[in-house]
């Protein structure tokens, strides 16, 4: 099963950390990176993306706005929104989009539930 995950964060270091955690959990998954929402949408328009991991705090368009756009394009895509800004309103907004909230710092343990759930959803969908 070829799975492609898109990591979107304006911090290169944060993308590296998330990428390492995802690689440890799902070494066969292809990892793509974008530094902002515009680049992410360009990638989504040109490549098949199975899973999205989005930073909440980004310039121009935050992770929730990007998640709404991705959800409209791909209703069943597993989407995680990652932030150190742990507020009930943000958690509720992510869940309202059928997304997963993951608190920073990003670690294997922090991502493991989302990644294993995403893998199960993709297998169940026959991808």
VENWO-V551484 format. One line per field, one symbol per residue. phi: phi as a letter, one per 30 degrees, with the letter a starting at -180 (. if undefined). Layout:
phi->???
This chain:
phi->.dcccccbadcedddddddddddddbddddccbbcadddddddddcbdccbbbcdddbdibddddddddddddbecddbcccadddbeddedddddchccdbddddbeddcedddddddddddddid
